[in-house]
Amino acid sequence: MDPIFKQVPIFAGMDDASLEFIAQHSKEHVFPAHEVIVREGEQGHQIFIIAKGSVRVVKNYCSINELDLAVLNDTDFFGEICLFYTAHRTATVEANIETRAFTIRPLAFHSLGQKMPQQYAILLLNIARDMARRLRNIDEVYAATHG
């Protein structure tokens, strides 16, 4: 198991067996600087865990209305909405620098829920907390740009 899984905040409080399960169901990728990793509007099929690097999350990518929503770095994640329902990506994510990330498909998390429901509950609570924090940050960005 890559040691990054023990450092990711959404996995905080989970035991080694559940982290190993998640790691076994992950796939490693390396994205060069400035590569678009996901595009707004495309179907989301996996969550991304950033092991090393930096990405920017952008609404209306390459348009006159482009808006940077966030910069994510080591141990951050994106694409979590696909864990709850099949949806289109809500933003484009582009690598700022070379970025190493792990992808995990929703089925792996569903399997975790069946095999280790208490660990799955910890994971969902951690994701919900982070999503609430992100929503608050986006609200602040929106308020600042729309006065």
FENQUI-V209047 format. One record per residue. N is the residue number from 1. RES is the residue in three letters. SS is DSSP state (alpha for helix, beta for strand, coil for the rest). NEAR is the number of other ideal C-beta (glycine too) atoms within 10 Angstrom. Layout:
n = <N,N>
res = <RES,RES>
ss = <SS,SS>
near = <NEAR,NEAR>
This chain:
n = <1,2,3,4,5,6,7,8,9,10,11,12,13,14,15,16,17,18,19,20,21,22,23,24,25,26,27,28,29,30,31,32,33,34,35,36,37,38,39,40,41,42,43,44,45,46,47,48,49,50,51,52,53,54,55,56,57,58,59,60,61,62,63,64,65,66,67,68,69,70,71,72,73,74,75,76,77,78,79,80,81,82,83,84,85,86,87,88,89,90,91,92,93,94,95,96,97,98,99,100,101,102,103,104,105,106,107,108,109,110,111,112,113,114,115,116,117,118,119,120,121,122,123,124,125,126,127,128,129,130,131,132,133,134,135,136,137,138,139,140,141,142,143,144,145,146,147>
res = <MET,ASP,PRO,ILE,PHE,LYS,GLN,VAL,PRO,ILE,PHE,ALA,GLY,MET,ASP,ASP,ALA,SER,LEU,GLU,PHE,ILE,ALA,GLN,HIS,SER,LYS,GLU,HIS,VAL,PHE,PRO,ALA,HIS,GLU,VAL,ILE,VAL,ARG,GLU,GLY,GLU,GLN,GLY,HIS,GLN,ILE,PHE,ILE,ILE,ALA,LYS,GLY,SER,VAL,ARG,VAL,VAL,LYS,ASN,TYR,CYS,SER,ILE,ASN,GLU,LEU,ASP,LEU,ALA,VAL,LEU,ASN,ASP,THR,ASP,PHE,PHE,GLY,GLU,ILE,CYS,LEU,PHE,TYR,THR,ALA,HIS,ARG,THR,ALA,THR,VAL,GLU,ALA,ASN,ILE,GLU,THR,ARG,ALA,PHE,THR,ILE,ARG,PRO,LEU,ALA,PHE,HIS,SER,LEU,GLY,GLN,LYS,MET,PRO,GLN,GLN,TYR,ALA,ILE,LEU,LEU,LEU,ASN,ILE,ALA,ARG,ASP,MET,ALA,ARG,ARG,LEU,ARG,ASN,ILE,ASP,GLU,VAL,TYR,ALA,ALA,THR,HIS,GLY>
ss = <coil,coil,alpha,alpha,alpha,alpha,coil,coil,alpha,alpha,alpha,coil,coil,coil,coil,alpha,alpha,alpha,alpha,alpha,alpha,alpha,alpha,alpha,coil,beta,beta,beta,beta,beta,beta,coil,coil,coil,coil,beta,beta,beta,coil,coil,coil,coil,beta,coil,coil,coil,beta,beta,beta,beta,beta,beta,coil,beta,beta,beta,beta,beta,beta,coil,coil,coil,coil,coil,coil,coil,beta,beta,beta,beta,beta,beta,beta,coil,coil,coil,beta,beta,coil,alpha,alpha,alpha,alpha,coil,coil,coil,coil,beta,coil,coil,coil,beta,beta,beta,beta,coil,coil,coil,beta,beta,beta,beta,beta,beta,coil,alpha,alpha,alpha,alpha,alpha,alpha,alpha,alpha,alpha,alpha,coil,alpha,alpha,alpha,alpha,alpha,alpha,alpha,alpha,alpha,alpha,alpha,alpha,alpha,alpha,alpha,alpha,alpha,alpha,alpha,alpha,alpha,alpha,alpha,alpha,alpha,alpha,alpha,alpha,alpha,coil,coil>
near = <13,14,8,20,20,14,13,20,14,22,22,13,12,22,12,10,10,20,17,12,20,22,19,9,16,23,10,12,14,13,20,9,12,10,13,15,20,21,14,16,11,10,10,19,14,19,23,23,27,24,21,14,19,16,26,16,23,20,16,12,19,9,9,5,7,11,15,13,18,16,11,21,13,15,17,21,19,22,22,18,16,19,18,13,8,10,10,12,19,15,22,22,26,21,21,14,13,14,25,17,27,22,17,21,16,18,11,19,21,12,15,19,15,8,12,17,10,11,20,18,11,18,22,15,13,17,20,13,13,15,14,10,11,17,10,9,12,16,10,10,14,11,9,8,8,6,4>
